[in-house]
Amino acid sequence: MNLLCIDIGNTSIHYGRVADDQVLETGDFPTARLMKEPAQLISHLQSLIKQSHGISYCSVVPEANEILMSLFSDFDGGIFHLTHESCYGLELIYPKPEEIGEDRIANAIAAQEFYSTPAIVIDMGTAVTFDIISSKGYEGGIIAPGLRVMTEYLHEQTALLPQLKERDLVQVDGAIGKSTIHAMQIGVSVGFSGMIEALLKRIEAELFLHESEKPVILSTGGSTANLTSDWSQKTQFVENLTLRGLSVAYKRSKLV
């Protein structure tokens, strides 16, 4: 079965065709553009729509949902929206499940389906999210500023600091900045990795009190490339984890 899986984020819409749990084609579309030129998204997705038997999507932008559904009004296959009420097979051990981001639920389902539990999923997008899936189900997590938020804030809140691009923050050498840009590169790149490590250690310590097994640590999202080199030994990078979770969620919905 070919599924078109769509993850509507704050900054961009990430989509892909998923067949046999493999993501075969992917693309991105600016979320802001969907609001202004919704028909343009259909032109981007046209070839994938023709190949797909169903559509599975999640969204952290509520106003985009109605637009998306209107765009697919003529689609012959099933359309599935992953929410806290339709995450079949994943127990949400959370006081207010409606507050959980739908992309985070998709990540948790993918971790549960393809890896073992307990698991910790680190998704590095506009925000950095940590999601904890225990042997009982989805426990909760952490939300922290992402790399883009850090760089944009420094630029926007200061008169003299330039705007850094994420590509400027890969493999930064040294610990003492020799220029303004170099100082910012070190501060953001090393600081970003340090923040991730501190939060991860705290989660592991708390999870250890309740779980006998060591958790699987998964990372996904574009900013993983900006972590210091030693991080390759600490997490297992999984590309398109959210899209894979959306595919699993769609299939589970057909078994209910």
Rosetta blueprint (number, residue, H / E / L):
1 M L
2 N E
3 L E
4 L E
5 C E
6 I E
7 D E
8 I E
9 G L
10 N L
11 T L
12 S E
13 I E
14 H E
15 Y E
16 G E
17 R E
18 V E
19 A E
20 D L
21 D L
22 Q E
23 V E
24 L E
25 E E
26 T E
27 G E
28 D E
29 F E
30 P E
31 T H
32 A H
33 R H
34 L H
35 M H
36 K H
37 E L
38 P H
39 A H
40 Q H
41 L H
42 I H
43 S H
44 H H
45 L H
46 Q H
47 S H
48 L H
49 I H
50 K H
51 Q H
52 S L
53 H L
54 G E
55 I E
56 S E
57 Y E
58 C E
59 S E
60 V L
61 V L
62 P H
63 E H
64 A H
65 N H
66 E H
67 I H
68 L H
69 M H
70 S H
71 L H
72 F L
73 S L
74 D L
75 F L
76 D L
77 G L
78 G E
79 I E
80 F E
81 H E
82 L L
83 T L
84 H L
85 E L
86 S L
87 C L
88 Y L
89 G L
90 L L
91 E L
92 L E
93 I L
94 Y L
95 P L
96 K L
97 P H
98 E H
99 E H
100 I L
101 G L
102 E H
103 D H
104 R H
105 I H
106 A H
107 N H
108 A H
109 I H
110 A H
111 A H
112 Q H
113 E H
114 F H
115 Y L
116 S L
117 T L
118 P L
119 A E
120 I E
121 V E
122 I E
123 D E
124 M E
125 G L
126 T L
127 A E
128 V E
129 T E
130 F E
131 D E
132 I E
133 I E
134 S L
135 S L
136 K L
137 G L
138 Y E
139 E E
140 G E
141 G E
142 I E
143 I E
144 A E
145 P E
146 G L
147 L H
148 R H
149 V H
150 M H
151 T H
152 E H
153 Y H
154 L H
155 H H
156 E H
157 Q L
158 T L
159 A L
160 L L
161 L L
162 P L
163 Q L
164 L L
165 K L
166 E H
167 R H
168 D H
169 L H
170 V L
171 Q L
172 V L
173 D L
174 G L
175 A L
176 I L
177 G L
178 K L
179 S L
180 T H
181 I H
182 H H
183 A H
184 M H
185 Q H
186 I H
187 G H
188 V H
189 S H
190 V H
191 G H
192 F H
193 S H
194 G H
195 M H
196 I H
197 E H
198 A H
199 L H
200 L H
201 K H
202 R H
203 I H
204 E H
205 A H
206 E H
207 L H
208 F H
209 L L
210 H L
211 E L
212 S L
213 E L
214 K L
215 P L
216 V E
217 I E
218 L E
219 S E
220 T E
221 G L
222 G H
223 S H
224 T H
225 A H
226 N H
227 L L
228 T L
229 S H
230 D H
231 W H
232 S H
233 Q H
234 K L
235 T L
236 Q E
237 F E
238 V L
239 E L
240 N L
241 L H
242 T H
243 L H
244 R H
245 G H
246 L H
247 S H
248 V H
249 A H
250 Y H
251 K H
252 R H
253 S H
254 K L
255 L L
256 V L
